Each structure stands twice: as C-alpha cells, then as structure tokens.
C-alpha cells in the first residue's frame, strides 16, 4: 500500500514536470501566429531547440510509471482515450520533424512553420481533452458504446484552458530568454493570457463542482472549505502578482516560476478533488496497483534513474541559461 502511494506521487511528479517543461515549448508553437517575422520565429525556435526533446522524457516516464505501477488504470485510460492519444502522438511527430527540417529548408520553410504551429496546438488541445475526460469520468464501456464519449463540452473547455496555460508559460519563457521586440511582444501577450488563464481556471473549477457531487462534497463538507481555501486564494495571489510583474526588467525569471506555480496549484486542486481515484468512479490507486513483486522490482530502477533524469535536466538548463542572442543556422 505504501509503495502504491509512492508511485502515485511519482506519477504526479512526472505529469507536473512534463506539463511545465513541455508546456512552454508547446506554447511556443501556439504563439507562432502572433510572431510573423521570420527572424523572430527563428529565434523562438532556437530558444527551445536544446531542450524540447529532453522535456518529452517526462511524457515517456509518466507512461512507464502508469503502465508498470498501475496497469489497470493504464488499460482503462488508453482504451477509452485511444483516439486523442493517437492524434496527440501524430501531432508531436509533426512538430519534431519540423524542428529537423525547417533549419535546412528554404522554399518549404513556411510549411514547416505551419507543421510546428499546428502540431504544437493540436498536441496541447488533445492533452486538455484527455484531462477533461478523466476529470469528468468516461464510462467503463465507452470504447464499445462510442469512441467519441470523451468529446464533451467540459473536455473542450479544459482543452482550450490547457492551450491558454501553455501559451502563458511560453510568453513567460520568451520574456526570460529574449530581448527587444520578442520580449516586449511576449510580455504584452502574457498579460492578456494571465487574465484568460484565471478565467479558465474559474470556469473549469465551477463546472467541476457543479457537475461532480463527490468533488463538491470533498470541498464543502465540514471544515474542508476552510482547510482547502489556501489553494484558490494562492492562485488569485499568483495571478495578480504575475499580471503586475510580467514585463518588468527586474527578476525576469520570477514570471516563469509564477506561471508554473499556477499549474502546481491547479494540479493540487485536481488531486484534492479526485484522490484516491486514478480513474474517477472506477479505479482507486489500490485497485489499480500492480502486484507487490512488480512494484518492488521497479523500485531500484526508479531510485537510480529519477535522480539522474533530474540531474541532467537541471544541468542542461544551467548550461543553456541566459538570453538567446542572434539566430545561428542549425542547433
């Protein structure tokens, strides 16, 4: 039981790392239509060219943990959400190929720009769809009844919310890594997106509380609202601070960490509402866990490789810290 909870925390950590790190480079593609100059797009691409593939390590790692530690949840989620998962993977392939080809292309460069932007946008949208479907709950027989049961108004709202959040992360990242016109444009867009993210978080939260009696009871029964009130209050404070500080020259990294804090608080609120379910109203952590022998077999590898992944991730960001200067061919 203790090992299952440990792997649940590890899965949450992997999801958070993926959302924050791959979120900003997906957000770069989402922002492409608002940066029309080729030189600006070149510099935006170069700002993430050294980290984008490493960021996706956390997607693979999260899938491995879900498969190895919670196979029943893995089976339920992948079978019911097969369509958006496949579309997301195809979109990620498109943007990955665009990285390799656009630096060498001339006449077809505009098409690789479009592939990068569309691939990033579609991947983010699909991730939001899957999040909304999981929170809302997909019937266990959804794959037999209809392959589109996950496509609900709530899931679509969540999908757009995730896209807006990723775009905000990208604006904060560009504000931290660039100079001049790109930095100014990113700050201007970012302030609009802060408001959009706060509105999206409010709408998703209210809809979830209204539609899900179990989550509503978790928040409002007894003294729970008093105990859990720091989460929405801290979200409001972080949003207000981000709106005030984004665009200032002082402590440029703070804006990115504030945007990441919004995702941390959102994930914390999600866990509070759903725990101990991995698949709402179907499977708890302990119902979905693998046999104890499997969890114990995985443990040495996890204890060795997770610190290594964290170490090379931190080292990579440390080596490439600072502003992205003039564009250079390739990466």
Secondary structure, 3 states (H helix, E strand, C coil): CHHHHHHHHHHHHHHHHHHHHHHHHHHHHHHHHHCCCHHHHHHHHHHHCCCHHHHCHHHHHHHHHHHHHCHHHHHHHHHHCHHHHHHHHHHHHHHHHHHHHHCCCCCCHHHHHHHHHHHHHHHHHHHHHHHHHHHHCCCCCHHHHCCCCCCCHHHHHHHHHHHHHHHHHHHHHHHHHCCHHHHHHHHHHHHHHHHHHHHHHHHHHHHHHHHCHHHHHHHHCCCHHHHHHHHHHHHHHHHHHHHHHCCCCCCCHHHHHHHHHHHHHHHHHHHHHHCCEEECCCEEHHHHCCCHHHHHHHHHHHHHHHHHHHHHHHHHHHHCCCCCCCCCCCC
